[in-house]
Amino acid sequence: MVVLYATPTCPKCHVLGSKMDAKHIEYTKEMDMEVLSQKGLSTVPYLEVDGQMMDFIQANKWINEQ
């Protein structure tokens, strides 16, 4: 399961979402601030892949490898 933790105005979040769309990677987008807070996220984007959390650089690399 792939989850993109994002906010509506985050440009890096948009980049990751667009790249996953282009590669036809199925994901869900979580933008509920309460959920982000519960996950301990103070910045976005973060990508969660099968329980592994990735920051923007790690997520970008993962997407490029798909």
Secondary structure, DSSP 8 states (H G I E B T S, - for coil): -EEEE--TT-HHHHHHHHHHHHTT---EEE--HHHHHHTT-SSS-EEEETTEEE-HHHHHHHHHH-
